[in-house]
Amino acid sequence: LAAAAPAAGQSGRIVGRVTDPIGRPVEGATVVLVSAEAGQAPRTARSGETGGFEFAGVPAGSYTLRVERPGFRPRETPVAVEAGELRTVVARLEPGGRRGAALAENP
């Protein structure tokens, strides 16, 4: 019977910040969280005035985090989330075209 209970305690949280190369916040970046598992819809957030974003209630698993903002190179990186975990990600976007920028994951 316990196995049939919802997996509410099996989720984590991703919080992060989008910055430019010298650490200034990048407001209005689109942040998309895509699950490696089939059947889970992508989740989208937008960075705020301080560059911050958050995904709460993220089921444990493997994800790709995509960050895009006009005037900057888009970036994506793998992120793993474990049950009960708070994962912090800092995205440093480089100005320019379409190629990657540094995205650091801080466990």
LINWOHU-V550829 format. One record per residue. D_FIRST is the distance of its C-alpha to the first C-alpha in Angstrom with 1 decimal. Layout:
# LINWOHU-V550829
D_FIRST, D_FIRST
This chain:
# LINWOHU-V550829
0.0, 3.8, 5.4, 5.4, 7.1, 10.8, 12.9, 15.3, 16.1, 17.0, 20.3, 23.8, 27.2, 30.5, 33.7, 37.1, 40.7, 43.2, 46.7, 50.1, 51.7, 53.1, 49.9, 50.7, 47.7, 47.4, 46.4, 45.2, 43.7, 40.9, 37.9, 35.5, 32.1, 31.3, 28.1, 28.6, 25.6, 26.6, 25.4, 25.4, 28.3, 30.8, 30.9, 34.4, 35.9, 39.6, 41.2, 42.7, 46.0, 45.1, 43.7, 40.1, 37.0, 33.2, 30.0, 27.0, 23.3, 24.0, 21.1, 21.6, 23.9, 27.6, 29.9, 33.5, 35.2, 38.3, 41.0, 44.0, 46.8, 50.2, 52.9, 50.5, 49.3, 45.6, 43.3, 39.8, 37.9, 34.6, 32.1, 28.9, 26.2, 23.6, 20.7, 22.3, 25.7, 28.8, 31.0, 34.7, 36.9, 40.7, 42.3, 46.1, 47.6, 51.1, 53.5, 54.6, 53.6, 50.4, 49.8, 47.2, 47.5, 46.0, 42.4, 41.2, 37.6, 37.3, 34.1
